[in-house]
Amino acid sequence: MTYILGIESSCDETAASVVVDGKTIASNVVASQIDLHAEFGGVFPEVASRAHVEAISTVVNQAMSDAGIAYSQLDAIAVTQGPGLVGSLLVGINYAKGLAMSTNKPLLGINHLEGHIYSLWLTQPFREVTFPVLVLIVSGGHTELLLMSGHGEYQRLGGTIDDAAGEAFDKVGRMLQLPFPGGPHIERTARLGNATAYVFPRAKRDETFDFSFSGLKTAVMREATVQPSGKDRSQRKRGSEKRARLRTDISVNDVAASFQDAVTDILVEKAARAAQEYGATEIFMAGGVSANQMLRQKMRKETELPVRYPPLNLCTDNGAMIAAAAYFRFQEGYRSQLDLDVRTMWPLSNGTYTE
């Protein structure tokens, strides 16, 4: 058996996990920072990195304790090298470096996006994969369409040209005065609304596989809020959340439902078309937004192909997905040098693990 410790700290979760043979979770510990960032309505990078420093030792030790193994029994230590917030990534990388040196274990720097994909290998019972598969990664920082032809073999078909889908959920949630993070709260609110009450744009409905959500966000802002006047704008303090007032004559439930309908429509439309065009055997969805039930339902309805997505607890950032991705890289003989550095921008492609 191959035991790999995975460490994840790319954004606002400090996470560690021990995974056996790339498919079985022996432990999975996540320290969330949602409460810390709620007052800002989004992730505050400096606060995030400080929270990682405070939590990482406890999280890693708990993951090892829960797995019931000693550090000497590990085969490798994996850590998210990027993409992500530079301060947050540095905490995880430096901790993993020190751990690798002190235990004399191989170190593997892992791409965060690849980690999300390999969260699907942790679904039990696992069903073997026949390549190629179409992968839709949707999260707070990423919206990507990839063709995966084998382990470590990716072709990027398209992605967002502005806001990521999860970022749009957070921003619209803030407009509607819903708690952070916006995604799950918009989904709950939308269940009580009418998705046809507002006709919001489905941008980039063209032959490409790119996405755009900034125009949709602006359309919601114009429909649901009253912008401050010039005098109010000049007098408000920098950083104030009173940038716009929610209109009193709109239904928040209906706006949330209509917005969610627009986002999921374009995600499903492009993913299904790409899967057909490139001869995919099935569709993978991963990342925080893949937890959205409307997205899952529409994808299953739109295509005859099998659709896979992680269990809800593995949709958001976690160490298990990093360990699972590392297992397959480890089997291929990939190892990182102890001087590896942060890669805040790291597109997932066939050349992902080359400098």
N, C-alpha and C positions, 0 to 999 in steps of 0.2 A: 504494500500500500504506500501511496505517496501523500505525505502530509504537507500542505502549503499554508502558511499564515499570510493572509491578505490584509493590508492596511489601506484605508481610504480616508483622505482628508482634503478633497479637491474643492469643497465649497462649505457647507454649513452642517455637515454630519461628521463626527469623529467615529470611525467604525473599524472593527477588526473581526476577523473570522478565520477559523481553521476549516479547510475543505479537504476531503479525502478523495483522491483519484479524479478530481475535477468535477464530481457530480454529487457528492454526499457532504452535507453541512454538519460538521462536528460541533461547531459553535458559531454564533453570530451576534455580536454586541454592537449596538449603535447608540451613541450619545447625540441626541438631536439638539439643535440650537434655535428651534423655532421660536420659543418664548423670548430669546435674547433679541431676535431681529424683528419681532412683531411690531414693536413701537416705531420702527423705521419703514415698515411696509415693504421690506425687501432685505436682502442680505447686505450687511455692513461689513466690508472686507476686514478692517482692522479688528473689529469685535470678533469676527469669525476666527482669525488666526490666534488671537489671545485665548479664546475658548478651546481651541485645539490643543494648545500648549498645556492648559490645565487638565484636559481630559485624557490625552492620548495614552499615558502610562497606565492609568486605571483601566481603560478600555482594552488595551492589548493584554494586560495581565488577566483580566476577567475572561477574555476569549480563550486564552490558554488554559485557564482553570476549568472553564466549562467544557473544553474539549477533553480534559483529563489526560493531557500528555505534557511531557517536559520539553523545554526548548531543544534539548539534544535529539529529540525524536523528529523534529522538523526536517524536511528535505530541502525546503527553500523558503525565503521570505520575499513576498511581493508587495509592491507599493504603487499607488497611483502616481505616475510621473507627470501627467497632464492629459488633456487640457484642464484648466481650472484657475482659481485665484492664486496668484503667486505666493502670498503669505501663507495661505492654508496648505498649499502643496509642499512648501518648504518644511513645515512642521512634520508632516508624515514622512517625507523623504529623509530628513535628517535623523528622525527616530529609527527608521528602518535601516539606515546605514550603520548607526551605532549598534543596533541589534545584530545585524549581519556580521559585523566585525567581532563583537563579543562572543558570538556563538559559532563563528567560522562556518556560516551557512551561505549558500549562493543567494545573491540579490537579483530580483527581476523588477525593472521599472515597467509598468503596464499602462497602456492607453485607457483612459477612463471610458471612452466610447466602446472600445472592445469589451471592457468589463460589463457594460450594460447588455451587450449581445449575449455574453456567456452566462448571464443570469438565467437564461432559458435552459441551460444545461443542468441547472439546479432544480428544475421542476420534477417532482416525483409523482408517479413513476416516470422515468425518463424514456422517451420514445426516440429511437435513432433518427438521425437527420440524413436526408438525401439531398445533396447539393445539385444545382444552385438554389439559394433561397433569397427572397427579397426582404431586406431589413429596413424597418422604419424606426429610427431612434427619435423619441420626442420627450424633451425634458425642459427644465427651466433655462438651460443655456444652449440647447442643441435641438435642431430639427434636421435630420439627415435621412436620405434614401440611398441605400447601398445594395449592391448585388454581391452576395457572399458565395464564392465558388468553391470554397473549401476552408479549412482552418487557416486563418491568417491571410486569406486571399479575398481582397475587397476591391470593388469598383464603385467609386462614388458617382451616383447618377444625378443627384441634386441635393439642395438644402435651402435653408432660409437665406434670403438676401438682406434681412433686417432683424426684426424680433424673432426669437424662438417661440414656439407654441406655448411652452410653459411660462415664458416671460410675459406673453400677451395675457395669459390667464391671471398672472399676478397683478399686472397693471390695471386690467379691467376690474379685478376684484377690489383694488384700492379705490378706483373711481366709484364703485358701487357701495363703498364703505363696508366691505366684508372683511373678515379677519384674514391675516396672512397665515399660510400661503393661499393664494387665490384659487388654485385648481380645485381642491376638494370642496371648498365653500361655494364656488360657483356651481359645481355639479349638484350639491345638495339643494341650493336655491333654485336651480333650473328645473328640478323635479316638480316644482309647484307652478311653473310658468308655461307659457304658450310659445313654442319655438318658432311659430309663424307670425308672431305679433309684430316683429320688426324684420325688415329685409336688409341684412347687413351684407357687405360685399364679400365675394369669394375671389380674392386677388390671385393673380398669376394663373388664371384658368386658361393656360396655353399649352403648346406642345412640349414645353420643357418639364423637368421634374423639380423645378425650384419652387419655393414658397415665399410668401410675403404676408406678414401679419400687422405691419405698422398702420396700413390704411384702415384695416378692420378696427384696430384700437382707436384710431381717430374718429371713425364713424360712430362708435359707441360713445365716445366722449361728447360728440356733438349732439347726439340724441338724448343722452342721459344727464348731462351736467350743464350748469350755467357758468360760463367763464367770468372771472372777475373783470370789472371795468378797468380802464387805463389807470385811473386814480387808485383803485384798490390794489392793482398790480404793483404800482410803484411804492405803495406804503407797506406791503406785506414783507415780513422778515424772510431772509434767505432760509431755505429749507423748510418753510412753513407748509403744512399739509392742507392749508386752506386755499389751495390754488383754484379750486372750482367747487361749486355747491351742487349737490345732487338735486335734480328737479323734483318738485313735489307732485307733479302730474304724471309721473311714469311708474310703471310696475317694475320693481327690481327683479322680481321673479321672471317676468317676460323678457327683460333685457338680457338677463343671464342665460335663459334658455335659447334665445335667438343667437346670442354670441357663441355659445357652445355649439350650436347647430352649424354655424358658419365655419368654425375652426375644424370640426370633425369632418364636415363635408369635403373640404379640399384635401385634408390628409388622406382620407379614404380613397377619393377619386384618383389622386396621383399614384398612391401606392398600388392600387389594384391595376391601374393601367401599366405601370412599370413592371409588375409581376407578369402580366400577360405578354408584354412586348419582349421581355428578356427570358421567357420560358422558365420562370421560377417554379419549383415544386410546392412551395408553401410560402407564407408570409410570416415574418417575425416582427413583433412590436416590443420595444423595450424603452425604459426611461420612465420618469415620474408620470407623464401624461398618459402612458399606456395603461394606467390604472383606471382611466375614465371609462365608465361603463357604456356610455353612448358610443364612444369610439370603438370599443370592442364589438358592440352589437352591429354597428354599421359595417365594420370590416367583414364580419362573418356573413352579413347579408349581401354585400356587394360582390363578393368573389366566391367561386366554388372551391378554391384552394383551401387547404387546412390553414388555420390561423393560430399562431402560438403567441402567448404573452406570459410574463412571469407571475407568480403569486403576488398578491398585493404588497407583502412585506419586502419583496425584492425589487419592486419597481423603482423606489427611490434609492439613493446612494447607499451602498453597503460594502463591507469588506469581502463578503462571500463571492460576489461577482468578480472582484479583482483576483482572488485566489483561484477561481475557476478558470478565468482567462489565462492566468499564469501557468496553470497545469499544462495546457496544450503547448504553450511556448517553451516550457521546461522540457517537455518530451521531445521537442524539436532541437534541443541543445542550446537554446537562447539563454544568455546570462548577461547581466549588466555589470559595468565597472563600478567600483565604490565611489567614483567621483561623478556619478551621474547627476545631472542638473534638471531643474524644473523646465518643462516644455508647456508654457501656458497656451500656445496655439499649436495643436498637433492633429492635423487632419488624418482620418483613418483611411489608409490606402494600402496597396501592396508593399509600398516602401515605408510603412509605419515604423518599423524597427531598424531602419538604417538612418545614419546621420546624413 
